[in-house]
Amino acid sequence: MVNFTLKKLPEQLHQMLKKQAEKNRRSLNSEILACLEQTVQQKGLGSDIERILKNSGAIRQSLSIRLTDKILKKFKSEGRQ
């Protein structure tokens, strides 16, 4: 396990973390670790989104039809009738 020192923590942030730790019945250290873990895990979703977009681009290129604004407007107007 790694030890880490956090320097120059703004007082307002410190107070917010303390209140949140009390609310969650955790130590300040545990609360900071939980916040860091949650943030890092959420950031991991970005790579999934990038992978999905990349895959959708490959699927679009493999289609025989090319969606243009004209075609999309036609589909929209047909759906409203």
C-alpha positions as CSV (number, residue, x, y, z in Angstrom):
1,M,0.0,0.0,0.0
2,V,1.2,3.5,-0.9
3,N,1.3,6.4,1.5
4,F,0.4,9.8,0.0
5,T,0.6,13.3,1.4
6,L,-1.9,15.9,0.2
7,K,-0.6,19.4,0.4
8,K,-2.3,22.8,0.1
9,L,-5.9,21.4,0.5
10,P,-8.2,24.4,0.5
11,E,-10.0,24.8,3.9
12,Q,-13.4,24.9,2.2
13,L,-12.7,21.6,0.5
14,H,-11.4,20.1,3.7
15,Q,-14.6,21.1,5.6
16,M,-16.7,19.6,2.8
17,L,-14.8,16.3,2.9
18,K,-15.1,16.2,6.7
19,K,-18.9,16.7,6.6
20,Q,-19.2,14.1,3.8
21,A,-17.0,11.6,5.8
22,E,-19.2,12.1,8.9
23,K,-22.4,11.6,6.8
24,N,-21.0,8.4,5.3
25,R,-19.6,7.3,8.7
26,R,-16.0,7.1,7.4
27,S,-12.7,8.6,8.4
28,L,-11.5,11.5,6.4
29,N,-8.8,9.3,4.8
30,S,-11.4,6.7,3.8
31,E,-13.7,9.4,2.4
32,I,-10.9,10.8,0.3
33,L,-10.0,7.3,-1.0
34,A,-13.7,6.6,-1.8
35,C,-13.9,9.9,-3.8
36,L,-10.7,9.2,-5.7
37,E,-11.8,5.6,-6.5
38,Q,-15.2,6.8,-7.7
39,T,-13.7,9.5,-9.9
40,V,-11.1,7.2,-11.4
41,Q,-13.8,4.5,-12.1
42,Q,-16.0,7.1,-13.8
43,K,-13.1,8.3,-16.0
44,G,-12.8,4.7,-17.1
45,L,-16.2,5.1,-18.8
46,G,-14.7,7.5,-21.2
47,S,-12.7,4.7,-22.8
48,D,-15.9,2.7,-23.2
49,I,-17.6,5.6,-24.9
50,E,-14.7,6.1,-27.2
51,R,-14.8,2.4,-28.1
52,I,-18.5,2.6,-28.9
53,L,-18.1,5.6,-31.1
54,K,-15.2,4.0,-32.9
55,N,-17.3,0.8,-33.5
56,S,-20.3,2.8,-34.6
57,G,-18.1,4.6,-37.1
58,A,-17.0,1.3,-38.5
59,I,-20.6,0.1,-38.8
60,R,-21.6,3.3,-40.6
61,Q,-18.9,2.9,-43.1
62,S,-19.9,-0.7,-43.8
63,L,-23.5,0.3,-44.7
64,S,-24.5,0.5,-48.3
65,I,-26.6,3.6,-47.7
66,R,-25.2,7.0,-46.8
67,L,-27.4,9.0,-44.4
68,T,-27.6,12.6,-45.6
69,D,-29.6,15.5,-44.2
70,K,-32.1,15.0,-47.0
71,I,-32.7,11.4,-46.2
72,L,-32.9,12.1,-42.4
73,K,-35.5,14.9,-43.1
74,K,-37.5,12.5,-45.2
75,F,-37.5,9.9,-42.4
76,K,-38.5,12.5,-39.9
77,S,-41.4,13.8,-42.0
78,E,-42.7,10.3,-42.8
79,G,-42.7,9.5,-39.1
80,R,-44.9,12.5,-38.3
81,Q,-47.7,11.8,-40.7
